[in-house]
Amino acid sequence: MSTEATKPSLRFVLSLLIPVICMGVVILTSNELVQHPVISLFGMTELFGLPLADILTWGAFTYPIAFLVTDTTNRLFGPEKARKVVIVGFGLGVFLSLSAAFSIAAAVAAETGTSLLDALFNNDDAFGMLRVSVASGSAFLIAQLLDVALFDRLRQGTWWKAPVISSFVSSIIDTAIFFSLAFAGTGLPWETWALGDFTAKLVMIAVLLYPFRLLVSFYPANMREAA
C-alpha cells in the first residue's frame, strides 16, 4: 500500500479516534474523581480557614484536559472535526460513566437481592455516579461546543488567546451546570466545590497552555487539515 493511500486512515486516527478516546477516558476518570474531595494537598489541609475537602475535588485536575483535547483538535483540524470529537467523545464518556453506575448497582443488587433499578436509585454510590454522569454529559456538551465556537472566532489572533479565552469562558459555564446538577440538594458543599473547581481549572488552563503549544508546533504540517 502506498504512503498516499495510508495518509487518510492515519489522519482519521490522529484527528478523530485518538481525541475521542482521550475524551472518554477524561470524562470517566473525572466523573469518579469529582466524588472524592481533596483531604490534603502539598501538606495543606485548610485554605482560607476552610477544610480543603470543602473546596476541592480531585476531578478538578483531570477535567481541564478535555479543553486541551478540544482546542488542539480545533487548531490542527478545524472546528468541524473538533465538534465531531466533542459529540462522539460526549457519547463515549456518558456511556462509560453510565456503565460504571449500572455496574455498581448490579453488584449491590446481587449482594442484597434487590432489583437493579432499586439498587441504582437507592444506593448512594450507584445513584451518585448516575447523577454525576447526567450532569457531566450536559455540562460537557454545552461547554465544549461553546469552546469550539469561541476558539474558531479567535483562531487568527495571537496563538495563546484562542485556547485561553475559549477555555476560560467555557469553564465558567461548565462549572455552573455541572455542580448545580450533580450536587445541589445533596447537603454536600457543592458551592465551595464549584468555586475551588473553577480556580483549579484556571490554574490548569495556564499549565496546559505549553503542552498545547508543543502539540501544535510539532504536529506534521502535511497531516493538517486546517491551519
N, C-alpha and C positions, 0 to 999 in steps of 0.2 A: 504494500500500500504506500502511496506517495506521501511526502510530507504535507503537500497541499490538501490531500484528502483527509488527513488526520487533524488538521487545524480546526475545522468546525466542531468536531467532537471534543477536542481539548478545550476550546473556547467555552463550550457548553458546560463542561465540568468546572472550569475556573469561574465562570460568570454566574452560574446558577446552582449547580449541585453542591459545591463546597460552601458557598454562603448560606444556602438553605439548611444544610446540616449544622453549620455553626449556629444559626438562629435557633434551631430546635434544641440544641444542647444548652445554649444560653438560657432560653426560656424555662426549660425543665429544671435546670440547676438553680436558677434564680427563684422559681416558684417554691422550691424546697427550702432554700437558704433564707428567704424572706420571713419564714416562720420561726427562725432561730435568732433571737436577739444577741447582740454582741455584749458579752459579760465584761470582757477586759480586752483592751487594745493598747499595745505598747506599754503595758503596766498601768494604764488608766482604767479606773472603774467608774469614774464620775466625770461629768462635763457640765460646766455652768451650774454646779450644785445638784444636778440630776443624775441618777444612775445611768450609766451608758446603755444598759439594757432597755431603758425607756426612750432612747434617742435613735438607736441604730440597729439595723439587722444586717446579717452577712450578705443578703441579696443585693444590697446597695453597691457592693463592689464588683458583682458579676454582670448585672443587667446592663450597665452602660456599654458593654462590649457589643450589644446589639446595634447601637448607634454607629460604632466603628465599622461593623459589617455593612450596614446600610450605606453609610457615606462613602466607603471605599468602593463598593459596587457602583454607586451613582457616579463617582468621579471617573472610574475606569470604563464603565459600560453604558452609562446614561440612565435617565430617570425611568424609562420603561422597564429595563432589566431590574432596576432597584425595586420598583413596585412589585414585579413578579416575585422577587426574593422575599419581600415583606409578606405578601399574601400567602405564598406557599410555606414560608417559614412560620407564619402565624398558624396555619392549619396543622403543620407538623408539631409545633410547640404545644398547642392546645390538645392535640391527640395524645401526645406523650404524657402531659400533665393529667388529663382525664384518665388515662390508662393507669397512672400511679394511684389516683384516687380510688378507682374501682378495684385495683389490686389490694389496697389496704382494706377496703370494705369486704372483699371476698375472703381475706384471711380472718377478719373479725367474724364474718357470718359463719365460716366453717368452725370457728372456735366456740361460738356462743349458740349456734343452731338457729339464728335469726335469718331473715331473708336478706338478700343483697341490698335492696333498697333501704330496709330498716338500718342496716349497718352503715350504709353510705350517709344517711341523714342524721343518724343518732350517735355515731362515733365521732369524737372530736377531731381525730387525725384525718379520717376519711373526708368528713364534711369540710374541714379546714382546707384540705387540698382541692376539693371540688370548688369551693368559693374562690379560692386564690386563682384557680385555673380560669374561671369565668372572668374575674376581674383583670387578670393578666392579659387574657386574649383581647378584651375590649380596649384596655389601655394601650396595648402593643400595637394593634391595628391602626387606631386613630393617631397615636403619636408618631409611629414610624412613617405612615403615609404623609403626615404633615412635615416630617423631617425631609422626606424626598422632595416635596414641593418647594420648601424653603431653600434647600440645598441647590436645587436646579435654578432658582431665581438668582442665587448669589454665586454661581459657579464661575463666572467670568471675573470676579474680583480677586483680591489677594488670597493666596491659597488657603490660609487658615480661617478666613471669615466664614466661608460656607459651612464647614463642619462645626465650628464653634457656635455660631448663631443658630443654625438649624437644630443642633443638639440641645442648646440651652432652652430655646422656646419649647421644643418637643418634650423636654424633660419636665417642664412645669405642668404641661397637660397630662403627661403620663403619670406623674406622681399624684396629682389631684384625683384622676379617675381611678387609679389602682387602689390606693389606700382607702378611699371612701367606699368603694365597692367591696373590697376584701375584708375590711376590719371594722367598719362603722357599726356600732351597736353591740360589739363583742365584749366591751369592757377593757380591751387592750388599749395601750397608749398610742393609738394609730396617728393622732395628730402630731405628736412629737416624733414618732417614727417617720412620718411623711417629711417633716422638716429636716430631720437628720439624713434621710434618704436623698433628698434633693441636694443638700450640702455635699454629701458624698459623691453624688453624680457630677456636681460642678468640679470637684477635685479630679474625678476620673476622666472628665472631658479634657482637662488640661494634661493629664498623664497620658491619655491615649492619642493626643494630637501628634506626637512624634512618631509612634507606630503607623499612624495614618499616612504621614509624610513619607515614611520609608516604603510602605507598601505601594504607594502610588509612584514613587520615584524609581523603584527597582523592577516594577512590572514591565515586561517586554512591550515596547511601543507597537510592534506589529501584531500583537494579540488584542489590542484595544479596539472597542467598537465606538467609543466616544472619548473625546479629549477631556 
